[in-house]
């Protein structure tokens, strides 16, 4: 009660300052009036009575002052007064203030944007109930070099049933699509096959209808699916009547049972349809169910179970399976990792590196602003000295200085907030698809809080230098000096230190950015093994109706033939997976005549039509390409790539040798004769070395999903309508799965690197710019202060170049010291970015030589410019100005 | 730490104000007159120092104030004791008595 009243009184004193003052005046006036009257009543003469009343009261002003102090809000009032004063000072110097605010805004804005991403990806928990209980289960196979790979469905089922620490376990296919026929119009949809308990394990419910149910993992009556909010709106006009209705999904009637809400997103994976797996219970016993690995597995731990304990139990089960199913699981390990860690694993390091980079950028910005304030403090030094001499407390002056820098940093912070808001949106929009595994990157309270802390910290940080410097000054000395020579000396040391720091930090940033640029350059100049320019890639997924190899093959034969006849088409071919898209699948293999234990693993497979290599300009190194003669019934053939030839047939001619894609060949094995060796293609992405790979002819192997590759004579965009109409003529129920230029696919495989590199280069560029401004500023100060000296020297006959050297020499000292420190820092720091480098060592000599050299040159120019100006000053004018 | 004379004075002034207000609500000048009368001029305090003291007590929540029209038709700020202030007065009075007794003792034995 008492405290509330006290708080109310204080608030009133603060916000109704005028009223509080007036009341005090009234109260004192009444007191004096009554006292005067009392004295008069005692017979004291009027004039004297007033005087004696005042005397008895004591000093009126002192009482008022004591009363003001007593309100307990004095410090706030002072702070407001200081802030007002600071704003006035900033307004008097718009250029300087503007420069400082922009500098800070850049630093804080960059930090805001990056921190928003860090917050969204690393700090914010996953948007599911009890996300800490969700873990990812994957397969590891040391023999094949697998780590955290998709799992075989049969293994998933055993894990789910045997590990008791798991409350429930769901599985889903990480990619995939299907053609949805909506009122007869085919439409391509991103489809994930998920086990019936998928939504239950994540703990989410659809906004309409029902989720899939656990039993729907297995084949029941009809196939069922849940669709996304977006598909519901776009394709079904947000019609609630679609619930329970049946649509053909790749020709299979599928009932829509629910609509997920817009906000649901699992790992930023864009999905239109979640289709229940609907496995036939009979497949469980079949070997392919344990041999094909294509499910991602997510488990929910029982309450109270730790990931460590669950992992221990999980590993026991994994070992049981190794014993029970030696044919498939002999070396099959497995891995349990918290879901969040699994999702952010790849971006964590790059994000933290970017965060560190913007941190350095902000430090550089602080250095610059500190220097600006230092210069300003010098200009006001005599004022400060005078105030000190007149008895102002040093603490009061210090507080004033701090308020000033905090005001400045607040303005910078506010501007930075706007920049950061914009930057966050840009970051979210420009990130290559799926790089940040979250549904959205935006500013939230935590980001705002971080900006506030950052802003205050920077204000204190850059306010510190001028403060330390100014409070150490002895007023008498300052006033005596009159001339600014002595102070200049001291000031310069502070300013130099700051610039040395800025140059050092800028160098660290730039070396880091330089290494990434070199890596990226290397990647861009990597030999992809084919010519992607002018090639269109179109995915085509044949529905259930095409149930035999013959019908599938007939379709793709007709397709190629018709597309090749289109105007503007140079060549056309099909393959399961286009280059840079990975391989169709991998398997073990065995070369005829080798001992049983001399098998190979992880050979990539692709089925290609005979024009494939010709269309993509993949060179033939030995033997021949596929021909029309390679078809069902003729000798099974294969073409291998150069890596496979080198690795398994060193010094031999592989052409004519026979190979089978089984680990231990038996009577059912198909032996394929190698008929050719082709150049290596970076099938998985530009940065991944070509792996061993084998191609099989479309005439002998076919798949329902194939990619059409069309080489254009001119523009590829012009081909799309033609290709579309050819497909529609062949089968009007088909939708094109993906229409992309191969060049885009090639660029996309390194888009994440490009993005991070671009950001880091932008930050480093800004950092360098700020550091150069810092160098320029300090040298300009120095030159200005030495203008008089230069004038005299010129009058005495010194050449302009000699005078310029005076300044430039100093600049050189500062810059070289900064570069030295920066190099040392960079040598340590670049080890942290090793993971982002491609075939460039973290201590790449070229980068470590060119970047400092370039920085030194530009810094020298920055110190030379003001020197030129100073040395050109007319001696007479300078001397007269004194 | 022994209280300095000004502390003694300040504590005394607060106590006197509380005691005065225990009788009836009063305005500043009235309080000063009452204190002067009862202390018979022994406590020579600036009348002005009353006001910071009143403010202090009000912030502590021991007294409360409101603007009222006085008997002579003047607007004045009247102070009155709060329940908390009344308890404080009791406690402070005891403290004061103990303090005086101890000082008496010391002076008596010396």
Contacts between the chains, C-beta under 8 A, distances in Angstrom:
chain1	res1	chain2	res2	distance
A	1	B	61	6.8
A	1	B	84	7.2
A	2	B	60	6.7
A	2	B	61	2.5
A	2	B	62	7.7
A	2	B	82	7.6
A	2	B	84	5.3
A	3	B	61	7.1
A	5	B	58	8.0
A	5	B	61	5.3
A	5	B	64	7.6
A	6	B	59	4.9
A	6	B	60	7.2
A	6	B	61	5.9
A	9	B	58	6.6
A	9	B	59	6.1
A	10	B	59	7.7
A	23	B	67	7.8
A	23	B	77	6.9
A	24	B	51	7.5
A	26	B	75	7.3
A	26	B	77	7.6
A	27	B	27	7.9
A	27	B	28	5.8
A	27	B	51	7.0
A	27	B	76	7.6
A	27	B	77	5.1
A	28	B	48	7.8
A	28	B	51	7.0
A	30	B	27	7.1
A	30	B	28	7.6
A	30	B	29	6.7
A	30	B	74	6.4
A	30	B	75	7.7
A	30	B	76	5.5
A	30	B	77	8.0
A	31	B	28	5.2
A	31	B	29	4.4
A	31	B	32	7.4
A	31	B	47	6.9
A	33	B	74	8.0
A	34	B	29	4.3
A	35	B	29	6.3
A	35	B	47	7.1
A	38	B	33	7.6
A	56	B	46	7.4
A	56	B	47	5.1
A	57	B	46	6.6
A	57	B	47	4.7
A	57	B	48	4.3
A	58	B	46	3.3
A	58	B	47	6.7
A	58	B	48	3.7
A	58	B	49	6.3
A	59	B	48	6.8
A	60	B	48	6.8
A	62	B	48	7.3
A	63	B	48	4.0
A	63	B	49	7.1
A	63	B	51	5.4
A	63	B	52	6.6
A	66	B	49	7.9
A	66	B	51	7.8
A	66	B	52	4.2
A	67	B	51	5.9
A	67	B	52	5.6
A	67	B	55	5.6
A	70	B	52	5.2
A	70	B	55	4.5
A	70	B	56	6.0
A	70	B	59	7.2
A	71	B	55	7.3
A	72	B	59	6.6
